[in-house]
Amino acid sequence: MRNLKASNYETAKEHLRKALIAAAVFCVLSAAIPAAYALFKLTALIVTIVLFVVMIYIICTECRCPQCGKIIFPGALAATYCPRCKRSLMTGKKQKKSR
């Protein structure tokens, strides 16, 4: 039987990845649009800021360890183990100690 909370973490990672890509696109757009189109430039900048706020919201609400419930902020996209309880985010098994 699959751990449903682990799949929630995977869904949160996917949402975070999509928001990060969209923020990068709008950031490049806001830099690439000439000053003559100030309204479009401002709109792209505001959308970028809103997407960054959305990413912080996703991290704080959805990117949590399924076992201990702590927020995984640094490296939320690359994490495979919880940095605090050292359990796998997919299976919940303890990480093997390295020597």
Contacts in CASP RR format, 6 or more apart in sequence:
PFRMAT RR
TARGET T0000
AUTHOR 0000-0000-0000
METHOD contacts of the structure
MODEL  1
MRNLKASNYETAKEHLRKALIAAAVFCVLSAAIPAAYALFKLTALIVTIV
LFVVMIYIICTECRCPQCGKIIFPGALAATYCPRCKRSLMTGKKQKKSR
3 66 0 8 1.000
3 90 0 8 1.000
3 91 0 8 1.000
3 92 0 8 1.000
5 66 0 8 1.000
6 66 0 8 1.000
6 89 0 8 1.000
6 90 0 8 1.000
6 91 0 8 1.000
6 92 0 8 1.000
8 62 0 8 1.000
8 66 0 8 1.000
9 62 0 8 1.000
9 63 0 8 1.000
9 64 0 8 1.000
9 65 0 8 1.000
9 66 0 8 1.000
9 89 0 8 1.000
10 90 0 8 1.000
11 62 0 8 1.000
12 58 0 8 1.000
12 62 0 8 1.000
12 63 0 8 1.000
12 76 0 8 1.000
13 63 0 8 1.000
13 76 0 8 1.000
13 77 0 8 1.000
15 58 0 8 1.000
15 62 0 8 1.000
16 55 0 8 1.000
16 58 0 8 1.000
16 59 0 8 1.000
16 63 0 8 1.000
16 76 0 8 1.000
16 77 0 8 1.000
17 77 0 8 1.000
19 51 0 8 1.000
19 54 0 8 1.000
19 55 0 8 1.000
19 58 0 8 1.000
20 55 0 8 1.000
20 77 0 8 1.000
22 51 0 8 1.000
23 48 0 8 1.000
23 51 0 8 1.000
23 52 0 8 1.000
23 55 0 8 1.000
26 44 0 8 1.000
26 45 0 8 1.000
26 47 0 8 1.000
26 48 0 8 1.000
26 51 0 8 1.000
27 44 0 8 1.000
27 48 0 8 1.000
29 44 0 8 1.000
30 41 0 8 1.000
30 44 0 8 1.000
30 45 0 8 1.000
30 48 0 8 1.000
33 40 0 8 1.000
33 41 0 8 1.000
33 44 0 8 1.000
34 41 0 8 1.000
35 41 0 8 1.000
59 71 0 8 1.000
59 72 0 8 1.000
59 73 0 8 1.000
59 76 0 8 1.000
60 71 0 8 1.000
63 71 0 8 1.000
63 72 0 8 1.000
63 73 0 8 1.000
63 76 0 8 1.000
64 70 0 8 1.000
64 71 0 8 1.000
64 72 0 8 1.000
65 72 0 8 1.000
65 82 0 8 1.000
65 84 0 8 1.000
65 85 0 8 1.000
65 87 0 8 1.000
65 89 0 8 1.000
66 89 0 8 1.000
66 92 0 8 1.000
67 82 0 8 1.000
67 85 0 8 1.000
67 87 0 8 1.000
67 92 0 8 1.000
68 82 0 8 1.000
68 84 0 8 1.000
68 85 0 8 1.000
68 87 0 8 1.000
70 82 0 8 1.000
70 84 0 8 1.000
70 85 0 8 1.000
72 79 0 8 1.000
72 82 0 8 1.000
72 83 0 8 1.000
72 89 0 8 1.000
74 83 0 8 1.000
79 89 0 8 1.000
80 88 0 8 1.000
80 89 0 8 1.000
80 90 0 8 1.000
81 87 0 8 1.000
81 88 0 8 1.000
81 89 0 8 1.000
81 95 0 8 1.000
82 89 0 8 1.000
86 94 0 8 1.000
86 95 0 8 1.000
87 93 0 8 1.000
87 94 0 8 1.000
87 95 0 8 1.000
88 94 0 8 1.000
88 95 0 8 1.000
END
